[in-house]
Amino acid sequence: MDIFVFVVLISNLLLFFFAFSDAADSITKSQFLSDIDNTTLVSKDGGFVLGFFSPGNSSNRYLGIWYNKIPVKTVVWVANRLNPINDSSGMLILNSSGSLVLLSQNTSITRLANSTKEAGSPVVELLDSGNLVLREENEGNPERYLWQSFDYPSDTWLPGMKLGWDLRIGLNRHLSSWKSSDDPSPGELSWGIELHNYPQFVMKNGSQKCFRSGPWNGLFFSGMPELQTTRDYSFTFVYNKDEVQFTFDMAQSSAIITRIVMNQSQYEVYTWVEEKKEWSMLLYLPKDKCDSYNLCGAYGNCIMGESPVCQCVEGFKPKSLQTWNPEEWHKGCERSKKLSCHDKDKIAFVKFVGLKSPDTKDSWVEESMDFEECRDKCLNNCSCTAYTYSNIRYGISGCAMWFGDLFDIRQIADDNSMDVDSQNVYIRMSASEKEVKNKQKMKVIMIVVVAIAVVFGVLLIPYYICKRSNFRGEDLISFDFSDRAIQRGLINKKWTGKGRNKEMELPLFSFSSVSIATNYFSASNKLGEGGFGPVYKGSLLNEQSIAVKRLSRKSGQGWEELKNEAMLIAKLQHKNLVKLLGCCIERNEKILIYEYLPNKSLDYFLFDPIRYGIIDWATRTHIIEGIVQGLLYLHQYSRLQIIHRDLKASNILLDKDMNPKISDFGLAKIFCGNGSQATNRIMGTYGYMSPEYAMEGLFSIKSDIFSFGVLLLEILSGKKNTGFYQSGSINLIGYAWDLWKSNKSLELMDPILGDTPPANVLLRYINIAFLCVQENAADRPTISDVISMFNKEPALLPSPKKPAFSFARGIEDLGSSKKKLEICSVNDVTASILEAR
């Protein structure tokens, strides 16, 4: 009977075969794929093929998808892994109910897709992504499918494919290795998301874990820091009531072909090298002995390079102290001192840096809880053995807690190599253990301090006698910036010394306390360096962090610039302006103390090849809106009308929630009237300076508008204005203007943004940017005009005139200037001193 049905189907379908082409990317009810006729589907871009094949030396036939343009046949999906066809009678058809069926003359029917509803006009299509989909032909939503092969992966993970759980229907998308190169049926090794409170990827050999990724921390999986967003790759983790899934995608502009494979022994990431015509392995897991699951047992820390590699976490000792060898490592470690749960005063949480987060099987996570609440909740639960912040994408947020013993710990990096993206784990200990640790450190510190004092004391005492000032600053280390009464008591102090008798309305601090707060201005505390000197991170006794800007004697910024910045910021109060907390003027030092913003500056993300993917379109618009509000306050609503004169990406600082704050007011000017003022001392950053200021020394609020326009183009494109060379353009402004004139402005958008924003929104932002960088200052809008423009359609905006600096100036152009420029550069800050001819 089966053979009879098969013959009837063949007879009917052959009537429509003339309409089918080998190069088609889809089939309908009137078409089919046949192994004996060697018919295939080819995606529209020609990247993938769906057809019948035999793997390795096997004679069995399988329906699969492979790369079309790669000479090495690489299969990425197999339809009938468990049901091979032993002859060439295979055929793929759509039946009358809209189900996708694989037929074989000598085997039973294999249903690939059982449609949940009667399909009116079903179509099977091979997409450019390599995804085989069943959909309604007239479906308005191009991503709504009745069935898709991406929901049933084989051994290969392609860009755009979700791995993880669809909780609505209980679907688990995971990879499983082939049994061998000749047999694509599921092997022993699998890779998928382990579903519990704090999900993570797990590699299993059969039912046994052999590798664990660690949980997602907002940027990467804690045990797989290699997988972070770059200019070519982006990674997305989704965890909600409907799904728990992870996806990787390629940038639209990227020509790289990448696949992730679960082979018979490990997880591998490959990229195609066209020059060599071969696949090149970028990454494999497990990558070393310490990646082996739970090698060192409970509270054991696996550290590559140590002997033995299994070490107990500080405060713990081996359970088998006499026979601590590879055969005994799995027994793990136990506490050196028994933990008392009921006396909270004897409990402490010790911070461990650079660890892969422990196995999250017995864990709990709450994204809305702050860090202090997390600690208190863990402290009050005797079963809680450790906690951490669950998300480090924008500073630190969320709470994750572990209950019971901690397993599968390894050292990912040491304290010195971890950057701002590191995630700390806080393990419950007896307070006495922590005290012993601190006392040992204090002994070493005291010995070093006493030795230094003895050696240098005699030499330094005469110097301090000569240099001693009548002024003594406050102790920064113990200062509480949250106590406004204390601050008001210090505001009335006068700055002493020649030229320093103006009231600053700021607390003044001693140089010695500033030094201690910054660990004596150590390199490890250094946050960065601008044209006027380095900036350091400082810590106070109450655990508050601060930023300390120490003006370099070589910077060219002197007492007047310091006083200018201190006086201005002290009088300015706005959520989008950086907050100045105090200053230090002892020993001829010029130091300003600011609030600490953990996400550094906008350029740290925008122009970094790895971190730039973190600032998506929503974040960028949020930053743009904040900058605009800050400028509006400076230009219109502050007690003094302020012109910043050095607005640029590195002067936009970001707090833990990515709120922007305008900083660095050393060059700012108080402005009166609606016209412009002139100066013979031009200081700022080329690429952001308006033409009238750079060439004539004239500045006004329109100077800041020009800088904002440049900054807006940089945020939209992800590219720097200076040092940009493409298509003959001398800078980003010129390149963007060429695209604008050619009606190709959408090409300016940063590729990482994908399909967002909508085209009309992006065109509106670009139009506004060009209005801000027009050559004539009078043509530029005010900041309030800019705000109103953000709510208008592009067609209602004025057409911009040719922007300044969009073409190269010849020598004759510079020679026509009425003033002569003497140019000097410090880092990325350029100062120009103009002299009249």
Order of alpha helices (4+ residues) and beta strands (2+ residues): alpha-beta-beta-beta-beta-beta-beta-beta-beta-beta-beta-beta-beta-beta-beta-beta-beta-beta-beta-beta-beta-beta-beta-beta-beta-beta-beta-beta-beta-beta-beta-alpha-beta-beta-beta-beta-alpha-alpha-alpha-beta-beta-beta-alpha-beta-beta-alpha-alpha-beta-beta-beta-beta-beta-beta-alpha-beta-alpha-alpha-alpha-alpha-alpha-beta-beta
